[in-house]
Amino acid sequence: MTLSPAFQMAIRPFGDSALLVDIDAGSTDGSSDIVMALNAQLLRQRTRGVTQTTPSYNSLLVCFEPEQVQHSVLQTEIHAIADTLNVKNIPMGKQWSLPACFDAPYALDCAALETELSQDWQFIVDCFCAAEYRVHAVGFLPGFTYLGNLPDALHCNRLRDPRTTVPASSIAIAGTQAGIYPFDSPGGWRIIGRLPFTVFQIQADPPALFQANDRVRFEAVTPEVFEELQQRPIASLIKQATRQ
């Protein structure tokens, strides 16, 4: 079964040992579906020479071993796979229900967002927690989680002057996306809350907690509950946050 609706695909070299596959299906979710299906099929059939794949919103980075396969041969194989894709075969990622605190001192941009969005903070939090988010990509920083499906009412501008330090596990929004910062780092997204555990552990396998195509929901908790959750072992919190 071929993929429907139709899409456009362009493949170009990305250095000496990688190809970047760009997909345009007319919408973010449509393009992401194709990227996920293509990635799943490449991994499923253990395509010769491929060493790593990195899916994103509308592109797939395919790393390979030049001694095992040539650019042109791998491009031909990717085109052949694309001709027979079926989005019904996309493996569903994990489903998460994440406790998060959206109160001070974790909601750094509370006042600014109330002004920009012309809404009170409770509406903003309720709106944010009512949505289910799709992990479209993990990157920029190791473990930074890009979340699609941010409600229209919460679309907002980035900070004009980025912060020099955004606290680890901060939940943020900017433009049409939400995101989770994996560790302390500079950043210009609007900070609305924080998780009580880290989303990137270098010693874990894989180090990043979330993977592309996971689904994420947030549950608001009080500062008191948040502080109590911070004292629990990370492993128990992660297990509890995974929805079957």
Secondary structure, 3 states (H helix, E strand, C coil): CCCCCCCEEEEEECCCCEEEEEEECCCHHHHHHHHHHHHHHHHHCCCCCEEEEEECCCEEEEEECCCCCCHHHHHHHHHHHHCCCCHHHCCCCCEEEEEEECCCCCCCCHHHHHHHHCCCHHHHHHHHHHCCEEEEEECCCCCCEEEECCCHHHCECCCCCCEEEECCCEEEEEECEEEECCCCEEECCEEEEECCCCCECCCCCCCECCCCCCEEEEEECCHHHHHHHHCCCHHHHHHHHEEC
